[in-house]
Amino acid sequence: MSTIAAARPLPENRISPVFRFAMLLPGGLVTFFLILFALGLVVFLAFRGNDGSLLGVGLTAENFLTVATDPLYWTVTLRSLVIAGLVTLATVAAAYPVAYYLAFHAGRRRNLLLFLVTLPFWTSYLLRVFAWKIVLAYNGVLNSAFIETGLWSQPTLAFLNTPAAVVVTLAHAYAPFAILPIYVALDTIPKSLLEAASDLGARPFTSFRRVVLPNSMPGVLAAALVVFVPTVGDYVTPAMVGGPASTMIGTLIQSQFGKANDWPFGAALSVCVMLVILCVVLVARGADRRFGSRT
């Protein structure tokens, strides 16, 4: 009896304030220095003038005026949103059937298949991008396969250095990030709902459309955000497989912090991208609430 009593958790009012502070301190420090402080520094730099120094000079809104009035940045931002949107659609469309199979049909093989889904996390992101460059190159795997099968007689430049190459590469790189949240949403759907739909005479497609799909939409929206947000600011993939026609806003931001050595303007571009992403997140959050209220 004494052992059971000793194993009971302490009431909340008996937990030491010092213990609470010690437990919250690491997370608080990480949140402040790695997130809030970094974001605050970027916003501060965005309103500074460039004099070649690290933190700039003075306070000015010229950086934002340049972003708002120069058509180049509007064009690149729109291209980034379009490419990120296509990547999100392609990734979610490919991830949903995989997640559906894992949730409802994998059976004993589920753990093995989940392991295979997460296996790309064990390899470098750059390595996966470079692998796609080898596949899509002029003398790469894809061109060689088409020549060997006789579909055409010489290699083509239609694969590499195109927006389509960026979409395919990013969709492959972020596929595991989309599969897992959709799988979690599907796996939490009570099987009794499907049984009830079947007992009421609903065909499999009707059960999917009326029961499975609406209840899985929170996972789909989460997967879309997980893919869309980092894709908008990606600059490695467009540089390696996209070429000049696929330049995205992340490439311009990286060049401002690199070769151009204009940190204030790069910070202003970053703030504008964050505001655009914030708008997308708010729209997705509103959609998630509507789906939640319906289900």
C-alpha positions as a Markdown table, in Angstrom:
| # | Residue | x | y | z |
|---|---|---|---|---|
| 1 | Met | 0.0 | 0.0 | 0.0 |
| 2 | Ser | 2.8 | 2.4 | 0.8 |
| 3 | Thr | 4.4 | 1.6 | -2.6 |
| 4 | Ile | 1.2 | 2.6 | -4.4 |
| 5 | Ala | 1.0 | 5.8 | -2.4 |
| 6 | Ala | 4.6 | 6.6 | -3.1 |
| 7 | Ala | 4.0 | 6.2 | -6.9 |
| 8 | Arg | 1.2 | 8.7 | -7.0 |
| 9 | Pro | 2.1 | 12.0 | -8.6 |
| 10 | Leu | 2.4 | 15.0 | -6.4 |
| 11 | Pro | -0.5 | 17.5 | -6.4 |
| 12 | Glu | 0.2 | 20.5 | -8.6 |
| 13 | Asn | 0.2 | 22.9 | -5.7 |
| 14 | Arg | 3.0 | 20.9 | -4.1 |
| 15 | Ile | 5.4 | 21.1 | -7.1 |
| 16 | Ser | 8.3 | 23.4 | -6.3 |
| 17 | Pro | 8.4 | 26.7 | -8.2 |
| 18 | Val | 12.1 | 26.2 | -8.6 |
| 19 | Phe | 11.5 | 22.8 | -10.2 |
| 20 | Arg | 9.0 | 24.4 | -12.6 |
| 21 | Phe | 11.4 | 27.1 | -13.5 |
| 22 | Ala | 14.2 | 24.6 | -14.1 |
| 23 | Met | 12.0 | 22.6 | -16.4 |
| 24 | Leu | 10.8 | 25.6 | -18.4 |
| 25 | Leu | 14.2 | 27.3 | -18.6 |
| 26 | Pro | 15.8 | 25.3 | -21.5 |
| 27 | Gly | 12.8 | 25.6 | -23.8 |
| 28 | Gly | 12.4 | 29.2 | -22.9 |
| 29 | Leu | 16.0 | 30.0 | -23.8 |
| 30 | Val | 15.8 | 28.1 | -27.1 |
| 31 | Thr | 12.5 | 29.9 | -27.9 |
| 32 | Phe | 14.0 | 33.3 | -27.1 |
| 33 | Phe | 17.4 | 33.1 | -28.6 |
| 34 | Leu | 16.8 | 30.9 | -31.6 |
| 35 | Ile | 13.3 | 32.1 | -32.6 |
| 36 | Leu | 12.3 | 35.4 | -31.1 |
| 37 | Phe | 15.7 | 37.0 | -31.0 |
| 38 | Ala | 16.5 | 35.9 | -34.6 |
| 39 | Leu | 13.2 | 37.1 | -35.9 |
| 40 | Gly | 13.6 | 40.4 | -34.1 |
| 41 | Leu | 17.1 | 40.8 | -35.5 |
| 42 | Val | 15.8 | 40.2 | -39.0 |
| 43 | Val | 13.0 | 42.8 | -38.6 |
| 44 | Phe | 15.6 | 45.3 | -37.2 |
| 45 | Leu | 17.9 | 44.7 | -40.1 |
| 46 | Ala | 15.1 | 45.2 | -42.6 |
| 47 | Phe | 14.7 | 48.9 | -41.5 |
| 48 | Arg | 18.4 | 49.6 | -41.7 |
| 49 | Gly | 20.4 | 51.2 | -44.5 |
| 50 | Asn | 23.3 | 49.3 | -46.1 |
| 51 | Asp | 26.7 | 50.8 | -45.5 |
| 52 | Gly | 28.7 | 47.5 | -45.8 |
| 53 | Ser | 28.6 | 46.9 | -42.0 |
| 54 | Leu | 27.0 | 43.9 | -40.3 |
| 55 | Leu | 24.0 | 45.8 | -38.8 |
| 56 | Gly | 23.7 | 48.6 | -41.3 |
| 57 | Val | 23.2 | 52.3 | -40.5 |
| 58 | Gly | 20.2 | 54.5 | -39.7 |
| 59 | Leu | 16.5 | 53.7 | -39.9 |
| 60 | Thr | 14.8 | 53.7 | -43.3 |
| 61 | Ala | 11.9 | 52.1 | -45.2 |
| 62 | Glu | 13.7 | 52.2 | -48.5 |
| 63 | Asn | 14.3 | 48.4 | -48.6 |
| 64 | Phe | 10.5 | 47.8 | -48.5 |
| 65 | Leu | 9.8 | 50.5 | -51.0 |
| 66 | Thr | 12.3 | 48.8 | -53.4 |
| 67 | Val | 10.6 | 45.4 | -52.9 |
| 68 | Ala | 7.1 | 47.0 | -53.5 |
| 69 | Thr | 8.1 | 49.0 | -56.6 |
| 70 | Asp | 10.5 | 46.7 | -58.4 |
| 71 | Pro | 8.7 | 44.3 | -60.8 |
| 72 | Leu | 11.6 | 41.8 | -60.5 |
| 73 | Tyr | 10.7 | 40.9 | -56.9 |
| 74 | Trp | 7.0 | 40.6 | -57.6 |
| 75 | Thr | 7.7 | 38.3 | -60.5 |
| 76 | Val | 10.1 | 36.1 | -58.5 |
| 77 | Thr | 7.7 | 36.0 | -55.6 |
| 78 | Leu | 4.8 | 35.0 | -57.8 |
| 79 | Arg | 7.0 | 32.3 | -59.4 |
| 80 | Ser | 8.0 | 31.0 | -56.0 |
| 81 | Leu | 4.3 | 30.8 | -54.8 |
| 82 | Val | 3.3 | 29.0 | -58.0 |
| 83 | Ile | 6.2 | 26.5 | -57.8 |
| 84 | Ala | 5.5 | 25.9 | -54.1 |
| 85 | Gly | 1.8 | 25.5 | -54.8 |
| 86 | Leu | 2.6 | 22.9 | -57.5 |
| 87 | Val | 5.0 | 21.1 | -55.3 |
| 88 | Thr | 2.4 | 21.0 | -52.5 |
| 89 | Leu | -0.3 | 19.7 | -54.8 |
| 90 | Ala | 2.0 | 17.0 | -56.3 |
| 91 | Thr | 3.3 | 16.0 | -52.9 |
| 92 | Val | -0.1 | 15.7 | -51.2 |
| 93 | Ala | -1.6 | 13.9 | -54.2 |
| 94 | Ala | 1.2 | 11.3 | -54.1 |
| 95 | Ala | 1.3 | 11.1 | -50.3 |
| 96 | Tyr | -2.4 | 10.5 | -49.7 |
| 97 | Pro | -2.7 | 7.0 | -51.4 |
| 98 | Val | 0.4 | 5.9 | -49.5 |
| 99 | Ala | -0.9 | 7.1 | -46.2 |
| 100 | Tyr | -4.3 | 5.6 | -46.9 |
| 101 | Tyr | -2.7 | 2.2 | -47.6 |
| 102 | Leu | -0.7 | 2.4 | -44.4 |
| 103 | Ala | -3.7 | 3.3 | -42.3 |
| 104 | Phe | -6.2 | 0.8 | -43.7 |
| 105 | His | -4.5 | -2.0 | -45.6 |
| 106 | Ala | -0.9 | -2.4 | -44.4 |
| 107 | Gly | -1.7 | -4.8 | -41.7 |
| 108 | Arg | 1.4 | -6.4 | -40.2 |
| 109 | Arg | 3.7 | -4.7 | -42.7 |
| 110 | Arg | 2.8 | -1.3 | -41.4 |
| 111 | Asn | 5.8 | -0.8 | -39.2 |
| 112 | Leu | 8.2 | -1.9 | -42.0 |
| 113 | Leu | 6.5 | 0.5 | -44.4 |
| 114 | Leu | 6.6 | 3.4 | -42.0 |
| 115 | Phe | 10.3 | 2.7 | -41.5 |
| 116 | Leu | 10.8 | 2.8 | -45.3 |
| 117 | Val | 8.8 | 6.1 | -45.5 |
| 118 | Thr | 11.2 | 7.7 | -42.9 |
| 119 | Leu | 14.3 | 6.2 | -44.5 |
| 120 | Pro | 15.0 | 9.3 | -46.7 |
| 121 | Phe | 15.5 | 11.2 | -43.4 |
| 122 | Trp | 18.7 | 9.2 | -43.0 |
| 123 | Thr | 20.3 | 10.7 | -46.1 |
| 124 | Ser | 21.4 | 14.3 | -46.8 |
| 125 | Tyr | 18.9 | 16.6 | -48.5 |
| 126 | Leu | 21.7 | 17.8 | -50.8 |
| 127 | Leu | 22.5 | 14.2 | -51.7 |
| 128 | Arg | 18.9 | 13.6 | -52.7 |
| 129 | Val | 18.9 | 16.8 | -54.8 |
| 130 | Phe | 22.1 | 15.9 | -56.5 |
| 131 | Ala | 20.8 | 12.4 | -57.2 |
| 132 | Trp | 17.9 | 14.0 | -59.1 |
| 133 | Lys | 20.4 | 16.1 | -61.0 |
| 134 | Ile | 22.1 | 13.0 | -62.2 |
| 135 | Val | 18.8 | 11.4 | -63.2 |
| 136 | Leu | 17.7 | 14.5 | -65.2 |
| 137 | Ala | 21.0 | 15.5 | -66.7 |
| 138 | Tyr | 21.7 | 15.7 | -70.4 |
| 139 | Asn | 23.7 | 12.4 | -70.2 |
| 140 | Gly | 21.8 | 11.2 | -67.1 |
| 141 | Val | 19.8 | 8.2 | -66.3 |
| 142 | Leu | 16.5 | 9.3 | -67.8 |
| 143 | Asn | 17.9 | 10.3 | -71.1 |
| 144 | Ser | 20.0 | 7.2 | -71.3 |
| 145 | Ala | 17.0 | 5.0 | -70.6 |
| 146 | Phe | 14.9 | 6.7 | -73.4 |
| 147 | Ile | 17.8 | 6.3 | -75.9 |
| 148 | Glu | 18.2 | 2.6 | -74.9 |
| 149 | Thr | 14.5 | 1.9 | -75.5 |
| 150 | Gly | 14.6 | 3.7 | -78.8 |
| 151 | Leu | 12.1 | 6.4 | -77.9 |
| 152 | Trp | 14.5 | 9.0 | -79.3 |
| 153 | Ser | 17.9 | 9.0 | -80.8 |
| 154 | Gln | 19.8 | 11.7 | -78.9 |
| 155 | Pro | 19.6 | 13.2 | -75.4 |
| 156 | Thr | 17.4 | 16.2 | -74.7 |
| 157 | Leu | 17.7 | 19.3 | -72.4 |
| 158 | Ala | 14.0 | 19.2 | -71.6 |
| 159 | Phe | 14.4 | 17.6 | -68.2 |
| 160 | Leu | 17.1 | 19.6 | -66.3 |
| 161 | Asn | 17.1 | 23.3 | -65.6 |
| 162 | Thr | 13.3 | 23.6 | -65.8 |
| 163 | Pro | 10.6 | 24.5 | -63.3 |
| 164 | Ala | 9.3 | 20.9 | -63.7 |
| 165 | Ala | 12.6 | 19.6 | -62.5 |
| 166 | Val | 12.3 | 21.8 | -59.4 |
| 167 | Val | 8.7 | 20.6 | -58.7 |
| 168 | Val | 9.7 | 16.9 | -59.1 |
| 169 | Thr | 12.8 | 17.2 | -56.9 |
| 170 | Leu | 11.1 | 19.1 | -54.1 |
| 171 | Ala | 8.0 | 16.8 | -54.2 |
| 172 | His | 10.3 | 13.8 | -53.7 |
| 173 | Ala | 12.3 | 15.5 | -51.0 |
| 174 | Tyr | 9.2 | 16.5 | -48.9 |
| 175 | Ala | 7.1 | 13.4 | -49.5 |
| 176 | Pro | 7.8 | 11.9 | -46.1 |
| 177 | Phe | 6.7 | 15.1 | -44.4 |
| 178 | Ala | 3.3 | 14.9 | -46.1 |
| 179 | Ile | 2.8 | 11.1 | -45.7 |
| 180 | Leu | 3.1 | 11.1 | -41.9 |
| 181 | Pro | 0.5 | 13.8 | -40.9 |
| 182 | Ile | -2.0 | 12.4 | -43.4 |
| 183 | Tyr | -1.4 | 8.9 | -42.0 |
| 184 | Val | -1.9 | 10.1 | -38.4 |
| 185 | Ala | -5.2 | 11.7 | -39.4 |
| 186 | Leu | -6.4 | 8.6 | -41.3 |
| 187 | Asp | -5.3 | 6.3 | -38.5 |
| 188 | Thr | -7.4 | 8.2 | -35.9 |
| 189 | Ile | -10.7 | 7.8 | -37.8 |
| 190 | Pro | -12.8 | 5.3 | -35.9 |
| 191 | Lys | -13.3 | 2.1 | -37.8 |
| 192 | Ser | -16.9 | 2.1 | -36.5 |
| 193 | Leu | -17.7 | 5.0 | -38.8 |
| 194 | Leu | -16.7 | 2.9 | -41.8 |
| 195 | Glu | -18.6 | -0.1 | -40.5 |
| 196 | Ala | -21.7 | 2.1 | -40.0 |
| 197 | Ala | -21.4 | 3.5 | -43.5 |
| 198 | Ser | -21.1 | 0.0 | -44.9 |
| 199 | Asp | -24.1 | -1.2 | -42.9 |
| 200 | Leu | -26.2 | 1.7 | -44.3 |
| 201 | Gly | -25.4 | 0.6 | -47.8 |
| 202 | Ala | -22.7 | 3.0 | -48.7 |
| 203 | Arg | -20.3 | 1.8 | -51.4 |
| 204 | Pro | -16.5 | 2.1 | -50.8 |
| 205 | Phe | -16.1 | 5.2 | -52.8 |
| 206 | Thr | -19.1 | 6.8 | -51.1 |
| 207 | Ser | -17.6 | 5.9 | -47.7 |
| 208 | Phe | -14.3 | 7.5 | -48.7 |
| 209 | Arg | -16.0 | 10.7 | -50.0 |
| 210 | Arg | -18.4 | 11.1 | -47.1 |
| 211 | Val | -16.4 | 9.7 | -44.1 |
| 212 | Val | -12.7 | 9.3 | -44.8 |
| 213 | Leu | -11.9 | 12.3 | -46.8 |
| 214 | Pro | -13.6 | 14.9 | -44.6 |
| 215 | Asn | -12.1 | 13.5 | -41.4 |
| 216 | Ser | -8.7 | 13.4 | -42.9 |
| 217 | Met | -8.7 | 17.0 | -44.1 |
| 218 | Pro | -6.9 | 18.3 | -41.0 |
| 219 | Gly | -4.0 | 16.0 | -41.8 |
| 220 | Val | -4.1 | 17.1 | -45.4 |
| 221 | Leu | -3.9 | 20.7 | -44.5 |
| 222 | Ala | -1.1 | 20.1 | -42.0 |
| 223 | Ala | 0.8 | 18.2 | -44.7 |
| 224 | Ala | 0.2 | 21.0 | -47.2 |
| 225 | Leu | 1.6 | 23.6 | -44.8 |
| 226 | Val | 4.6 | 21.4 | -43.9 |
| 227 | Val | 5.5 | 21.2 | -47.5 |
| 228 | Phe | 4.5 | 24.7 | -48.7 |
| 229 | Val | 6.3 | 26.8 | -46.0 |
| 230 | Pro | 9.8 | 25.5 | -46.5 |
| 231 | Thr | 9.4 | 25.2 | -50.3 |
| 232 | Val | 8.7 | 28.9 | -50.8 |
| 233 | Gly | 12.1 | 29.8 | -49.4 |
| 234 | Asp | 14.1 | 27.0 | -50.9 |
| 235 | Tyr | 17.2 | 28.1 | -52.8 |
| 236 | Val | 19.3 | 25.0 | -53.1 |
| 237 | Thr | 17.0 | 23.0 | -55.4 |
| 238 | Pro | 16.4 | 25.8 | -57.9 |
| 239 | Ala | 20.1 | 26.5 | -58.1 |
| 240 | Met | 21.0 | 22.8 | -58.7 |
| 241 | Val | 18.2 | 21.6 | -61.0 |
| 242 | Gly | 16.2 | 24.6 | -61.9 |
| 243 | Gly | 18.4 | 27.1 | -63.8 |
| 244 | Pro | 17.8 | 30.8 | -64.3 |
| 245 | Ala | 14.2 | 30.3 | -65.4 |
| 246 | Ser | 13.4 | 28.7 | -62.0 |
| 247 | Thr | 14.9 | 31.4 | -59.8 |
| 248 | Met | 12.9 | 31.6 | -56.5 |
| 249 | Ile | 12.8 | 34.3 | -53.8 |
| 250 | Gly | 15.0 | 32.2 | -51.6 |
| 251 | Thr | 17.8 | 32.4 | -54.2 |
| 252 | Leu | 17.5 | 36.2 | -54.2 |
| 253 | Ile | 17.6 | 36.3 | -50.4 |
| 254 | Gln | 20.7 | 34.1 | -50.3 |
| 255 | Ser | 22.5 | 36.3 | -52.8 |
| 256 | Gln | 21.8 | 39.4 | -50.7 |
| 257 | Phe | 23.3 | 37.8 | -47.6 |
| 258 | Gly | 26.1 | 36.4 | -49.8 |
| 259 | Lys | 27.6 | 38.0 | -52.9 |
| 260 | Ala | 25.7 | 41.2 | -52.7 |
| 261 | Asn | 26.6 | 41.8 | -49.0 |
| 262 | Asp | 23.4 | 43.7 | -48.5 |
| 263 | Trp | 22.0 | 42.2 | -45.3 |
| 264 | Pro | 19.4 | 44.9 | -44.7 |
| 265 | Phe | 17.8 | 44.3 | -48.1 |
| 266 | Gly | 18.0 | 40.6 | -47.7 |
| 267 | Ala | 16.2 | 40.9 | -44.3 |
| 268 | Ala | 13.5 | 43.0 | -45.9 |
| 269 | Leu | 12.9 | 40.3 | -48.5 |
| 270 | Ser | 12.8 | 37.8 | -45.7 |
| 271 | Val | 10.2 | 39.8 | -43.8 |
| 272 | Cys | 8.0 | 40.1 | -46.9 |
| 273 | Val | 8.2 | 36.3 | -47.5 |
| 274 | Met | 7.3 | 35.7 | -43.9 |
| 275 | Leu | 4.2 | 37.9 | -44.2 |
| 276 | Val | 3.1 | 36.1 | -47.3 |
| 277 | Ile | 3.5 | 32.7 | -45.5 |
| 278 | Leu | 1.7 | 34.1 | -42.5 |
| 279 | Cys | -1.3 | 34.9 | -44.7 |
| 280 | Val | -1.2 | 31.4 | -46.2 |
| 281 | Val | -1.1 | 29.9 | -42.7 |
| 282 | Leu | -4.1 | 32.0 | -41.5 |
| 283 | Val | -6.1 | 30.9 | -44.6 |
| 284 | Ala | -5.2 | 27.3 | -43.9 |
| 285 | Arg | -6.1 | 27.7 | -40.2 |
| 286 | Gly | -9.5 | 29.1 | -41.2 |
| 287 | Ala | -10.1 | 26.2 | -43.6 |
| 288 | Asp | -9.1 | 23.7 | -40.8 |
| 289 | Arg | -11.7 | 25.2 | -38.5 |
| 290 | Arg | -14.4 | 24.9 | -41.1 |
| 291 | Phe | -13.6 | 21.3 | -41.7 |
| 292 | Gly | -13.5 | 20.7 | -38.0 |
| 293 | Ser | -16.9 | 22.2 | -37.5 |
| 294 | Arg | -18.3 | 20.1 | -40.3 |
| 295 | Thr | -17.0 | 16.8 | -39.0 |
